[in-house]
Amino acid sequence: EDQVTQSPEALRLQEGESSSLNCSYTVSGLRGLFWYRQDPGKGPEFLFTLYSAGEEKEKERLKATLTKKESFLHITAPKPEDSATYLCAVQVETGGFKTIFGAGTRLFVKA
Amino acid sequence: DGGITQSPKYLFRKEGQNVTLSCEQNLNHDAMYWYRQDPGQGLRLIYYSQIVNDFQKGDIAEGYSVSREKKESFPLTVTSAQKNPTAFYLCASSSGRLGGELFFGEGSRLTVL
């Protein structure tokens, strides 16, 4: 069964304390892996797309990496404004359309 | 500015009533989607549409209906047949092939009283 699991469920950091969020997946075939940021009461906002193992993408304090089994979202020297829920989504290779979302990691950054 | 507009942002419904959530986009995207978000769960796909006058059921279509009469519009009706309709509903769109990078609206929170 295709599955996407994000860990931890919640993460509390001090401002400047770097860390990583994990997205592990078991799917029949990967077409693409996506990271989104979601603020409370808002819709998700696209961050990155990764297509193949070894690929990396960066944006400000965020860096996403991909292996054959998981993706990491590294946050370097986070600031309070980085507090949000980060969602991972995997698009599966299939004859039709199938994208599976993880439950997300809630990140809290304290000043 | 291009984007997706959902309305209303908050909606209260009595049991047994149908309600319609609006979704309009001015991104000129062909594909549009409706997702449901519940606490502690990943987004679940309700319906999606690749082109006008065509739409497909997603993973949890029971109790919902949609239409796609215009490229810009993809309204969702939550019917009385939906047993647990209280949730946060998200409309999204994408250009090119199905899936890929999704652009989301701000969401509509439906509460059944």
Interface residues (C-beta under 8 A of the other chain):
Chain A: V4 R31 G32 F34 Y36 G41 K42 G43 P44 E45 F46 T49 L87 A89 Q91 F97 K98 T99 I100 F101 G102 A103 G104
Chain B: I4 Q6 Y35 G40 Q41 G42 L43 R44 L45 Y48 Q56 L90 A92 L98 G99 G100 E101 L102 F103 F104 G105 E106 G107 R109
